[in-house]
Amino acid sequence: MNAIQFILYVSNQQASKTFYSHILNLEPVLDVPGMTEFQLTENCKLGLMPENGIAKILADKTPHPASGNGIPRCELYLSVTKIECYFSRAIASGAKIISEVAPRDWGDKVGYISDPDGHVIAFAERINS
């Protein structure tokens, strides 16, 4: 594998672009109708694709992605430094709190939020790094 890209299906590409720009403190590396991409690390991108765009590809083989809005369908687990800054910025950007930042039994301090489409985002920081 040379690179990894995760693509979230979103109801409003522009609103999601603004949301993720704020919470990640990044500008997109690609922003065209049908796809917005953020470079998370050297070999990892996060993509945002409109639900109606992917629905054309999926055709009648799966339910329309909008039918799953608000249902946790994935988790983005993002290892960061200064977790409180990321968590606060996400809340200020309209994220819903799922679980406040707290030490977890696997050795990370983690806070969970959801984006406007209900995707779960975890900001994590190693407790003893």
Buried (B, 14 or more C-beta within 10 A) or exposed (E): EEEEEEBBBBBBBEBBBBBBBBBBEEEBEEBEEEBBBBBBEEEEBBBBBBBBBBBEEBEEEEEBBEEBBEEEBEEBEBBBEEBEEBBBBBBEBBBBEBEEBEEBEEEBBBBBBBBBBBBBBBBBBEEEE
